[in-house]
């Protein structure tokens, strides 16, 4: 299963957002940017945004000077914080921007507009490792489910050999009447 990241941002930062998205996707991480998800005729932009946040593994909040002023970024952070099960929220914070609300005491990736590649590299490295961790968990979960399934099959297969008569079986055959 793909590791999905929702990138919350101001449209004024689209150049940075596209760079970040390209680097994430180069490293096998599916990045969601609302402007890239055109659905003409849908009733509300907020519907697809809410759905994308609910389906993501990680919510990346790009808090630049522009993002800090965006009512959309603020609302998206609130949606991510209220989504169950909780999403990993990773802020990228521009120098001089003070995170508030639910991001106030979170660790963040510092962003210097004079050296944006440093923040992009840190974010990609961190999210790549999150993806590897999720892949390992998914593989382990699959192995456990496979093992449980095989044990259940073995139990069913062996149960036919030593059937004890119950209230709905005959003593002579061990089967239900009429079979």
Secondary structure, 3 states (H helix, E strand, C coil): CCEEEEEECCHHHHHHHHHHHHHHHHCCEEEECHHHCCCCCCCCHHHHHHHHHHHCCEEEEEECHHHHHCHHHHHHHHHHHHCCCCCEEEEEEECCCCCCHHHCCCCEEEECHHHHHHHHHHHHHHHHHHHHHHHHHHHHHHHHHHHHHHHHHHHHHHHCCCCCCCCCCCCCCCCCCCC
